[in-house]
Amino acid sequence: MTDFSSHRPDWWRQAVVYQVYPRSFADADGDGLGDLRGVTERLPHLAGLGVDALWLSPFYPSELADGGYDVADHRDVDPRLGSLADFDALAAEAHRLGLKVIVDLVPNHTSHQHLWFQEALADGPGSPARERYVFRDGRGPSGELPPTDWQSVFGGSAWQRVPDGQWYLHLFAREQPDLNWDHEEIREDFRTTLRFWSDRGVDGFRVDVAHALAKDLAEPLRDLGTPELVGEEALDRLPPGTHPFYDRDEVHEIYRDWRRVLDSYTPPRTAVAEAWVPGTRRALYARPEELNQAFNFEYLQASWDAEEIRTVVTDSLATARAVGASATWVLSNHDVLRHTSRLMLPPGTDDNAWLLSGGHAPRVDEAAGLRRARAATLLMLALPGSSYVYQGEELGLPEVAELPVEVLQDPLWEQTGRIRKGRDGCRVPLPWTTTGASYGFGAAGAWLPQPPYFARYAVEAQEGVQGSTLELYRTALRLRRKLLDGEELGWLRDETPPGVLAFARHDGWRCVTNLSDAPVPLPPGEVLLSSVPLDDDGRLDPDTTVWLA
């Protein structure tokens, strides 16, 4: 067995990383908002679960215009969430428990409350302070039109006008002005930030919007011509590396520079890129001289179909291997529908329309969704590479689609003219106990309302209960440590029926998932683990995964 323990510098290659969204994890001071002390108090849950590391979503000073990704100071803690001393205590306790710590880094933009942006507003057009951001004069007789047709991910123009008449770029919320990465002061400041957190014991970084830092800011700025295409659709219509603000070739020089900083530590710090780009381009971010890994969103976006998943897995392993990286796998995170619900939606279902219906059109069978999610989890954990687990999925939590619009916090709701409901449904605070004002999240209520059915998903309701989703995760992660070796996978296509995925890992242990709608014969071998209890009829039912010796 290969030792992928925390003592290896390449521990990340086969790690299981647990994403903590701090505001929704645990509330130690009873104000309804999760905090760092709450995370520290609940670290034994993660250690008992068997994960290798925790990834902390932003905990920096923020007005929460975008759930904490509008950062006012990249080297401090939001006072509502704690202090730097609280962070140090969290990191120390995590390391004592054998857990690595990864923190979110948000380098594409700051909050409009950041000291630099306030200086830029005060100093006016042409000032050095404005050079740190992307300010431009508008078009039209009086500069009343945006400089380009570029669109914000959150809807509407990506440009916001300020009182003196100039416009600034914000690829996300208007409260998140984009930084100018052509400016050496920006580059040096983020080198300082990397060192600041690495010196405090951070083991790695998750890089937000890693593909957007480098921009073509040469005059005249280029229109896209198809402004409604703000993501991969626009990338597909332009030669690779030439989009004006996404996935430009120049971005890789930034990460090669970062790698020199990260490698100056012993052991070297790791990083993973959030880069919503096609697979072959995504792999470039994961090169050894850059960030080590990049999130595999093709896998997250794959439907519950054997051939589609086989293709995605095969391609993902090949592209990662080609650059010397390990693959990454993820089913849920803070930006997407929880997979317990998502995997049950009929193909072609519009996620936003489903959310706007309160989860009623179509209605998702809760038990069937949980069964499929458990099967998907065992499949993911058997794959070579790193698995990223989002808080609450070990409890089988569904998406809270029925949140009333008056409680929504995601800026998507308002910025799209109340058309897109947003991501609050996957950010509802966790249930720890079956009773209490917030099911053990804190002493009082929670910043987003928890539905009554959360009680049956609570840690307390599942702890020690044979067959519970929590115990399935614990067993799977314990077995994974014993079974995992190497990064090779062999498909068993000749011996599997249509709609079934089967592959072998080292020493012949196998993972078999029935994604069809009919039972199939259970392959021979010792059953090490199954996503649901197996009948004695020698069959593998639909939406079931087994690990076989």
C-alpha positions as CSV (number, residue, x, y, z in Angstrom):
1,M,0.0,0.0,0.0
2,T,1.3,3.5,-0.9
3,D,1.6,5.8,2.1
4,F,-0.4,8.9,1.3
5,S,-0.2,10.1,4.9
6,S,0.2,13.6,6.0
7,H,3.9,13.1,6.3
8,R,4.4,12.9,2.5
9,P,5.0,16.1,0.6
10,D,2.6,14.8,-2.1
11,W,-0.1,13.9,0.4
12,W,-2.6,15.8,-1.8
13,R,-2.4,13.4,-4.8
14,Q,-4.8,10.9,-3.2
15,A,-6.3,13.0,-0.4
16,V,-9.9,13.4,0.7
17,V,-10.5,17.0,1.3
18,Y,-13.6,18.3,3.3
19,Q,-14.9,21.7,2.3
20,V,-16.0,23.8,5.2
21,Y,-18.2,26.8,4.5
22,P,-17.5,28.5,7.8
23,R,-20.7,30.6,8.1
24,S,-22.8,27.4,7.8
25,F,-20.7,24.9,9.7
26,A,-20.9,25.6,13.4
27,D,-21.7,28.7,15.5
28,A,-19.8,28.9,18.8
29,D,-20.9,32.3,19.9
30,G,-24.7,31.9,19.3
31,D,-25.1,34.9,16.9
32,G,-26.6,32.7,14.2
33,L,-23.5,32.9,12.0
34,G,-20.9,30.1,11.9
35,D,-17.4,31.0,13.0
36,L,-13.9,29.7,13.4
37,R,-14.2,28.6,17.0
38,G,-17.3,26.6,15.9
39,V,-15.1,24.9,13.2
40,T,-12.4,24.1,15.8
41,E,-14.9,22.6,18.2
42,R,-16.2,20.3,15.5
43,L,-12.9,19.2,14.1
44,P,-13.2,15.8,15.8
45,H,-16.1,15.2,13.5
46,L,-13.8,15.5,10.5
47,A,-11.0,13.5,12.1
48,G,-13.6,10.8,12.9
49,L,-14.9,10.9,9.4
50,G,-11.5,10.0,8.1
51,V,-10.7,12.9,5.8
52,D,-7.2,14.1,5.2
53,A,-7.7,17.8,5.1
54,L,-10.2,20.6,5.5
55,W,-10.6,23.5,3.0
56,L,-12.0,26.6,4.5
57,S,-14.1,28.8,2.3
58,P,-13.4,32.6,2.8
59,F,-13.4,33.8,6.4
60,Y,-11.9,37.2,5.6
61,P,-13.4,40.6,6.4
62,S,-16.3,41.0,4.1
63,E,-19.7,42.6,3.9
64,L,-21.0,39.3,2.4
65,A,-22.1,40.8,-0.9
66,D,-21.0,37.4,-2.3
67,G,-21.0,35.0,0.6
68,G,-17.5,36.1,1.7
69,Y,-15.8,36.1,-1.7
70,D,-15.9,39.9,-1.6
71,V,-12.7,40.2,0.5
72,A,-11.8,43.5,2.2
73,D,-8.5,42.2,3.6
74,H,-6.8,39.0,2.4
75,R,-4.7,38.8,5.5
76,D,-7.2,39.0,8.3
77,V,-10.3,37.3,9.8
78,D,-13.8,38.8,9.7
79,P,-14.5,39.9,13.3
80,R,-17.9,38.2,13.1
81,L,-16.1,34.9,12.5
82,G,-13.3,35.4,15.0
83,S,-9.7,36.6,15.0
84,L,-6.2,35.6,13.7
85,A,-5.7,34.0,17.1
86,D,-8.8,31.9,16.5
87,F,-7.4,30.9,13.1
88,D,-4.1,29.9,14.7
89,A,-6.0,27.8,17.3
90,L,-8.0,26.1,14.5
91,A,-4.9,25.3,12.5
92,A,-3.0,23.9,15.5
93,E,-5.9,21.7,16.5
94,A,-6.4,20.5,13.0
95,H,-2.7,19.5,12.8
96,R,-2.9,17.8,16.2
97,L,-5.7,15.7,14.8
98,G,-3.7,14.9,11.7
99,L,-5.7,17.2,9.3
100,K,-4.1,19.4,6.7
101,V,-5.5,23.0,6.3
102,I,-6.3,24.6,2.9
103,V,-7.6,28.1,2.7
104,D,-9.5,29.9,0.0
105,L,-7.5,32.5,-1.9
106,V,-9.5,35.1,-3.9
107,P,-7.0,36.8,-6.3
108,N,-9.2,38.0,-9.1
109,H,-11.0,40.8,-7.2
110,T,-11.4,42.5,-3.8
111,S,-14.4,44.0,-2.0
112,H,-15.3,47.5,-2.9
113,Q,-14.6,48.1,0.8
114,H,-10.9,47.2,0.4
115,L,-8.6,50.1,1.3
116,W,-7.1,50.0,-2.2
117,F,-10.5,50.5,-3.9
118,Q,-11.5,53.3,-1.5
119,E,-8.2,55.0,-2.4
120,A,-8.9,54.5,-6.1
121,L,-12.3,56.2,-5.7
122,A,-10.9,59.1,-3.7
123,D,-7.9,59.7,-5.9
124,G,-9.8,59.9,-9.2
125,P,-9.0,59.3,-12.8
126,G,-5.4,58.8,-13.8
127,S,-4.2,58.2,-10.3
128,P,-1.7,55.4,-9.3
129,A,-4.4,54.0,-7.1
130,R,-6.7,53.4,-10.0
131,E,-4.0,51.4,-11.8
132,R,-4.5,48.6,-9.3
133,Y,-7.9,48.0,-10.7
134,V,-9.4,48.1,-14.2
135,F,-10.9,51.6,-14.7
136,R,-11.8,52.9,-18.1
137,D,-13.7,55.8,-19.7
138,G,-17.0,54.9,-21.1
139,R,-18.2,55.0,-24.7
140,G,-20.8,57.3,-26.2
141,P,-20.8,61.1,-26.5
142,S,-20.6,61.6,-22.7
143,G,-19.0,58.3,-21.7
144,E,-22.4,57.1,-20.7
145,L,-22.0,53.6,-22.2
146,P,-19.9,50.8,-20.7
147,P,-16.4,50.4,-22.2
148,T,-17.2,47.0,-23.7
149,D,-20.0,44.5,-24.0
150,W,-18.5,42.2,-21.3
151,Q,-21.0,40.7,-19.0
152,S,-20.9,39.8,-15.3
153,V,-21.3,36.2,-14.2
154,F,-24.0,37.5,-12.0
155,G,-25.9,39.1,-14.8
156,G,-25.8,42.5,-16.5
157,S,-22.8,44.5,-17.6
158,A,-19.4,43.7,-16.1
159,W,-18.8,47.5,-15.8
160,Q,-20.0,49.9,-13.0
161,R,-19.9,53.7,-13.4
162,V,-18.6,55.8,-10.6
163,P,-19.6,59.4,-9.8
164,D,-16.6,61.0,-11.7
165,G,-17.8,59.2,-14.9
166,Q,-15.3,56.4,-15.2
167,W,-16.2,52.7,-15.2
168,Y,-14.6,49.8,-13.3
169,L,-14.6,46.2,-14.3
170,H,-16.3,43.5,-12.1
171,L,-16.7,40.1,-13.6
172,F,-18.9,39.2,-10.6
173,A,-20.9,41.4,-8.2
174,R,-20.5,45.2,-8.5
175,E,-19.1,45.0,-5.0
176,Q,-16.2,42.9,-6.3
177,P,-13.9,45.1,-8.5
178,D,-11.4,43.2,-10.6
179,L,-7.7,43.7,-9.8
180,N,-5.2,44.6,-12.6
181,W,-2.7,41.7,-12.6
182,D,-0.5,43.6,-15.0
183,H,0.4,45.7,-12.0
184,E,3.5,44.5,-10.1
185,E,2.2,45.8,-6.8
186,I,-0.7,43.3,-7.1
187,R,1.7,40.5,-7.8
188,E,3.9,41.3,-4.9
189,D,1.0,41.7,-2.5
190,F,-0.3,38.2,-3.3
191,R,3.2,36.8,-2.8
192,T,3.0,38.4,0.7
193,T,-0.4,36.8,1.2
194,L,0.8,33.4,0.2
195,R,3.7,33.7,2.7
196,F,1.4,35.2,5.4
197,W,-0.8,32.1,5.5
198,S,1.9,29.6,4.8
199,D,3.9,31.0,7.8
200,R,0.8,30.4,9.9
201,G,0.9,26.7,9.0
202,V,-1.5,26.6,6.1
203,D,-0.8,23.5,4.0
204,G,-2.4,24.7,0.7
205,F,-4.6,27.1,-1.1
206,R,-7.8,26.8,-3.2
207,V,-7.5,29.5,-5.9
208,D,-10.9,31.1,-6.7
209,V,-11.6,31.9,-10.4
210,A,-8.0,30.9,-11.2
211,H,-8.6,31.3,-15.0
212,A,-9.6,35.0,-14.9
213,L,-6.5,36.9,-13.5
214,A,-4.8,37.7,-16.8
215,K,-6.7,40.0,-19.0
216,D,-6.1,41.7,-22.4
217,L,-6.3,45.3,-21.4
218,A,-4.6,46.7,-24.5
219,E,-6.5,49.6,-26.0
220,P,-9.0,49.5,-27.6
221,L,-10.6,46.9,-25.4
222,R,-12.2,44.1,-27.4
223,D,-15.9,43.4,-27.5
224,L,-16.9,39.8,-27.4
225,G,-19.7,40.3,-29.9
226,T,-21.8,37.7,-28.0
227,P,-22.0,39.3,-24.6
228,E,-24.4,36.8,-23.3
229,L,-21.7,34.1,-23.4
230,V,-19.7,34.6,-20.3
231,G,-18.4,31.1,-19.6
232,E,-17.1,28.1,-21.5
233,E,-19.5,28.9,-24.4
234,A,-17.4,32.0,-25.2
235,L,-14.1,30.1,-24.7
236,D,-15.2,27.5,-27.2
237,R,-15.7,30.2,-29.9
238,L,-12.2,31.7,-29.6
239,P,-8.8,30.2,-30.2
240,P,-7.4,28.7,-26.9
241,G,-5.8,31.3,-24.7
242,T,-7.1,34.3,-26.5
243,H,-10.4,35.2,-24.7
244,P,-10.0,38.8,-23.4
245,F,-10.4,37.8,-19.7
246,Y,-10.7,34.1,-19.3
247,D,-8.0,31.4,-19.5
248,R,-5.4,33.6,-21.2
249,D,-2.0,32.0,-21.8
250,E,-0.4,34.7,-19.7
251,V,-2.1,33.6,-16.5
252,H,0.3,30.7,-16.2
253,E,3.3,32.9,-15.6
254,I,1.5,34.1,-12.5
255,Y,1.2,30.6,-11.1
256,R,4.8,29.7,-12.0
257,D,5.7,32.7,-9.9
258,W,3.5,31.4,-7.1
259,R,5.1,28.0,-7.3
260,R,8.4,29.5,-6.4
261,V,6.9,30.9,-3.3
262,L,5.1,27.7,-2.4
263,D,8.2,25.5,-3.0
264,S,10.2,27.7,-0.6
265,Y,8.4,25.9,2.3
266,T,9.2,22.5,3.7
267,P,7.1,20.6,2.8
268,P,6.0,22.6,-0.3
269,R,2.5,24.2,0.0
270,T,0.0,22.8,-2.5
271,A,-2.8,24.5,-4.4
272,V,-5.8,23.6,-6.4
273,A,-7.3,25.8,-9.2
274,E,-10.9,26.6,-9.6
275,A,-10.8,27.0,-13.4
276,W,-14.0,26.6,-15.4
277,V,-12.3,25.7,-18.7
278,P,-12.2,22.7,-21.0
279,G,-10.3,19.7,-19.7
280,T,-7.1,20.0,-21.7
281,R,-6.8,23.6,-20.8
282,R,-7.6,23.0,-17.2
283,A,-4.8,20.5,-16.9
284,L,-2.3,23.3,-17.6
285,Y,-3.1,24.9,-14.2
286,A,-2.2,21.6,-12.5
287,R,1.4,21.3,-13.9
288,P,4.0,20.6,-11.2
289,E,5.5,24.0,-11.9
290,E,2.1,25.7,-11.3
291,L,-0.6,24.7,-8.8
292,N,-0.5,20.8,-8.6
293,Q,-4.2,20.3,-9.1
294,A,-7.3,21.8,-10.8
295,F,-11.0,21.0,-10.0
296,N,-12.6,18.6,-12.5
297,F,-16.0,20.1,-13.2
298,E,-16.7,17.8,-16.1
299,Y,-17.2,15.0,-13.5
300,L,-19.5,17.2,-11.4
301,Q,-21.6,18.1,-14.5
302,A,-21.9,14.5,-15.8
303,S,-25.4,13.0,-15.8
304,W,-26.1,9.7,-14.2
305,D,-25.2,7.7,-17.3
306,A,-22.6,5.0,-17.4
307,E,-21.0,5.8,-20.8
308,E,-20.9,9.6,-20.0
309,I,-19.2,9.0,-16.7
310,R,-16.8,6.5,-18.2
311,T,-15.8,9.0,-20.9
312,V,-15.3,11.8,-18.3
313,V,-13.2,9.6,-16.0
314,T,-11.1,8.3,-18.8
315,D,-10.5,11.8,-20.2
316,S,-9.9,13.3,-16.8
317,L,-7.3,10.7,-15.8
318,A,-5.5,11.1,-19.2
319,T,-5.3,14.9,-19.1
320,A,-4.1,14.9,-15.5
321,R,-1.5,12.2,-16.2
322,A,-0.2,14.1,-19.2
323,V,1.0,17.0,-17.0
324,G,2.1,14.9,-14.1
325,A,-0.9,15.8,-11.9
326,S,-3.4,13.6,-10.1
327,A,-7.1,13.8,-11.0
328,T,-9.7,15.5,-8.8
329,W,-13.3,14.5,-8.2
330,V,-16.1,16.4,-6.7
331,L,-19.9,15.9,-6.5
332,S,-21.0,19.0,-4.6
333,N,-19.7,22.4,-3.4
334,H,-20.9,25.8,-2.2
335,D,-21.9,26.9,-5.8
336,V,-24.0,24.0,-7.1
337,L,-27.1,22.0,-6.2
338,R,-26.3,19.2,-3.7
339,H,-25.9,16.0,-5.6
340,T,-28.5,14.2,-3.5
341,S,-31.0,16.3,-5.3
342,R,-29.2,17.1,-8.6
343,L,-28.6,13.5,-9.6
344,M,-32.4,12.9,-9.5
345,L,-33.4,15.7,-11.8
346,P,-34.5,14.4,-15.3
347,P,-31.9,15.2,-18.0
348,G,-32.4,18.7,-19.4
349,T,-34.0,20.0,-16.2
350,D,-33.2,23.7,-15.7
351,D,-31.7,23.9,-12.2
352,N,-33.0,27.5,-11.7
353,A,-36.5,26.7,-12.8
354,W,-36.5,23.8,-10.3
355,L,-35.3,26.1,-7.5
356,L,-37.9,28.7,-8.4
357,S,-40.6,26.0,-8.1
358,G,-39.5,25.3,-4.5
359,G,-38.4,21.9,-5.6
360,H,-41.8,20.8,-6.8
361,A,-41.4,20.8,-10.6
362,P,-40.4,18.1,-10.7
363,R,-40.6,16.8,-7.2
364,V,-37.5,14.8,-6.2
365,D,-37.9,11.4,-4.5
366,E,-35.9,12.0,-1.3
367,A,-35.1,8.4,-0.6
368,A,-34.2,7.6,-4.3
369,G,-32.0,10.7,-4.3
370,L,-30.2,9.6,-1.2
371,R,-29.7,6.1,-2.7
372,R,-28.2,7.5,-5.9
373,A,-26.0,9.9,-4.0
374,R,-24.6,7.1,-1.9
375,A,-23.8,5.1,-5.0
376,A,-22.2,8.1,-6.6
377,T,-20.0,8.7,-3.5
378,L,-18.6,5.1,-3.4
379,L,-17.9,5.4,-7.1
380,M,-16.0,8.7,-6.6
381,L,-14.0,7.5,-3.6
382,A,-12.8,4.4,-5.6
383,L,-11.3,6.6,-8.4
384,P,-7.6,7.4,-8.4
385,G,-6.8,10.9,-7.3
386,S,-8.2,13.4,-4.8
387,S,-11.9,13.6,-3.7
388,Y,-13.4,16.8,-2.4
389,V,-16.3,16.4,-0.1
390,Y,-18.7,19.3,0.7
391,Q,-19.9,19.7,4.2
392,G,-23.1,17.9,4.9
393,E,-22.9,15.4,2.1
394,E,-21.7,12.9,4.6
395,L,-25.2,13.3,6.2
396,G,-27.0,12.9,2.8
397,L,-28.4,16.5,3.0
398,P,-30.6,17.4,0.0
399,E,-30.7,20.9,-1.6
400,V,-33.1,23.2,0.3
401,A,-35.0,24.3,-2.7
402,E,-38.0,25.6,-0.7
403,L,-36.2,28.6,0.8
404,P,-38.7,31.6,0.6
405,V,-37.4,34.4,-1.5
406,E,-37.5,36.9,1.4
407,V,-34.6,35.0,3.2
408,L,-32.3,34.7,0.2
409,Q,-28.8,36.1,0.7
410,D,-27.1,35.2,-2.6
411,P,-26.5,38.4,-4.8
412,L,-27.6,36.4,-7.8
413,W,-31.2,36.9,-6.8
414,E,-31.1,40.7,-6.9
415,Q,-28.5,41.1,-9.6
416,T,-30.4,39.0,-12.1
417,G,-33.6,41.0,-11.4
418,R,-34.9,38.2,-9.2
419,I,-34.7,35.6,-12.0
420,R,-32.0,33.3,-10.7
421,K,-32.7,32.0,-7.2
422,G,-29.0,31.5,-6.4
423,R,-26.9,29.2,-4.2
424,D,-28.4,29.5,-0.8
425,G,-30.0,26.1,-0.9
426,C,-26.7,24.3,-0.5
427,R,-25.4,26.7,2.2
428,V,-28.1,26.2,4.8
429,P,-26.3,25.6,8.2
430,L,-25.7,22.0,9.2
431,P,-27.8,20.0,11.6
432,W,-25.8,18.5,14.4
433,T,-28.6,17.5,16.8
434,T,-32.2,16.4,16.4
435,T,-33.6,19.2,18.5
436,G,-32.7,22.8,19.4
437,A,-33.2,26.3,17.8
438,S,-30.8,25.4,15.0
439,Y,-30.4,21.7,15.4
440,G,-27.1,22.1,17.2
441,F,-25.6,24.6,14.8
442,G,-25.5,27.1,17.6
443,A,-27.4,28.3,20.7
444,A,-29.8,30.4,18.8
445,G,-31.2,30.3,15.2
446,A,-29.3,30.1,12.0
447,W,-28.7,32.8,9.4
448,L,-30.6,30.7,6.8
449,P,-33.6,28.8,8.0
450,Q,-33.2,25.0,8.3
451,P,-36.2,22.9,7.3
452,P,-37.8,20.6,10.0
453,Y,-36.7,17.5,8.1
454,F,-33.1,18.4,8.8
455,A,-33.5,16.7,12.2
456,R,-33.5,13.3,10.6
457,Y,-30.3,14.0,8.8
458,A,-28.5,15.4,11.9
459,V,-25.2,13.9,13.1
460,E,-26.9,12.9,16.3
461,A,-29.5,10.9,14.4
462,Q,-26.9,9.0,12.4
463,E,-24.0,8.5,14.8
464,G,-23.4,4.8,15.3
465,V,-26.5,3.8,13.3
466,Q,-25.6,0.9,11.1
467,G,-26.4,1.7,7.4
468,S,-26.7,5.5,8.0
469,T,-25.0,7.8,5.4
470,L,-22.6,9.1,8.0
471,E,-21.4,5.6,8.9
472,L,-21.2,4.7,5.2
473,Y,-18.8,7.6,4.7
474,R,-16.7,6.6,7.7
475,T,-16.5,3.0,6.6
476,A,-15.6,4.0,3.0
477,L,-12.9,6.4,4.0
478,R,-11.4,3.9,6.4
479,L,-11.4,1.2,3.7
480,R,-10.1,3.7,1.1
481,R,-6.9,4.2,3.2
482,K,-6.3,0.5,3.2
483,L,-7.1,-0.2,-0.4
484,L,-5.7,2.8,-2.2
485,D,-2.5,2.3,-4.1
486,G,-1.2,3.8,-7.2
487,E,-3.2,6.0,-9.7
488,E,-4.1,3.4,-12.3
489,L,-7.5,2.2,-13.3
490,G,-8.6,-0.6,-15.6
491,W,-12.1,-0.7,-17.1
492,L,-13.8,-4.1,-17.0
493,R,-16.0,-3.5,-20.1
494,D,-16.2,-7.1,-21.5
495,E,-17.7,-8.5,-18.4
496,T,-20.3,-5.8,-17.5
497,P,-23.9,-5.4,-18.8
498,P,-25.0,-2.1,-20.4
499,G,-25.5,0.7,-17.9
500,V,-23.0,-0.7,-15.5
501,L,-19.6,0.8,-14.7
502,A,-16.9,-1.6,-13.4
503,F,-13.2,-1.0,-13.0
504,A,-10.3,-2.7,-11.2
505,R,-7.7,-1.0,-9.1
506,H,-4.4,-2.5,-7.8
507,D,-4.4,-6.1,-6.5
508,G,-7.7,-6.7,-8.3
509,W,-10.1,-4.9,-6.0
510,R,-13.0,-3.6,-8.0
511,C,-15.7,-1.0,-8.0
512,V,-19.0,-1.8,-9.7
513,T,-21.9,0.6,-10.1
514,N,-25.3,-0.2,-11.6
515,L,-26.5,3.0,-13.2
516,S,-29.2,1.2,-15.2
517,D,-32.9,0.9,-14.3
518,A,-32.8,-2.9,-13.9
519,P,-31.0,-5.4,-11.5
520,V,-27.8,-7.1,-12.9
521,P,-25.9,-10.1,-11.6
522,L,-23.6,-9.3,-8.8
523,P,-20.0,-10.1,-9.9
524,P,-18.1,-12.7,-8.0
525,G,-15.9,-11.7,-5.1
526,E,-15.9,-10.7,-1.5
527,V,-18.2,-7.7,-0.9
528,L,-16.1,-5.2,1.0
529,L,-18.7,-2.4,1.1
530,S,-22.0,-1.6,-0.6
531,S,-23.8,1.7,-0.9
532,V,-27.0,0.0,0.3
533,P,-27.6,-3.4,1.9
534,L,-27.6,-6.2,-0.7
535,D,-30.3,-8.8,-1.0
536,D,-29.4,-12.5,-0.9
537,D,-30.6,-13.0,-4.5
538,G,-27.1,-12.5,-6.1
539,R,-28.2,-9.3,-7.9
540,L,-27.0,-5.7,-7.9
541,D,-29.9,-3.4,-7.9
542,P,-30.1,-0.1,-9.7
543,D,-28.4,2.9,-8.2
544,T,-26.0,0.7,-6.1
545,T,-22.2,0.6,-5.9
546,V,-20.2,-2.3,-4.4
547,W,-16.5,-2.6,-3.7
548,L,-15.3,-6.2,-4.2
549,A,-12.1,-7.9,-3.2
